[in-house]
Amino acid sequence: MDIIYQRCCGLDVHKKSITACIITPEGKELKSFGTMTDDLVALVQWIKEKGCTHVAMESTVVYWKPIYNLWRWRKSLPSWSTPSILRR
């Protein structure tokens, strides 16, 4: 399989938890976060520290919005996708 993105992150967003998986040339790393503001800030910081350029997010209902809004507020938005975009 060809590598398209060197550093990417997948998020599985639920009401009370977020599971993140980052894949880099160094390997794969899984981490879980809560959904309170401090937890979301830690998630964003972790993704930035790993140098991710692309994030794909799976979320039910509107649970993705606080994460996306935090990225926009910090003006450091990587390329984002959701399953509805990925299925096209």
Secondary structure, DSSP 8 states (H G I E B T S, - for coil): ---S-SSEEEEEE-SS-EEEEEEETTEEEEEEE-SSHHHHHHHHHHHHHTT--EEEEEESTTTTHHHHHHHHHTT---EEE-HHHHT-
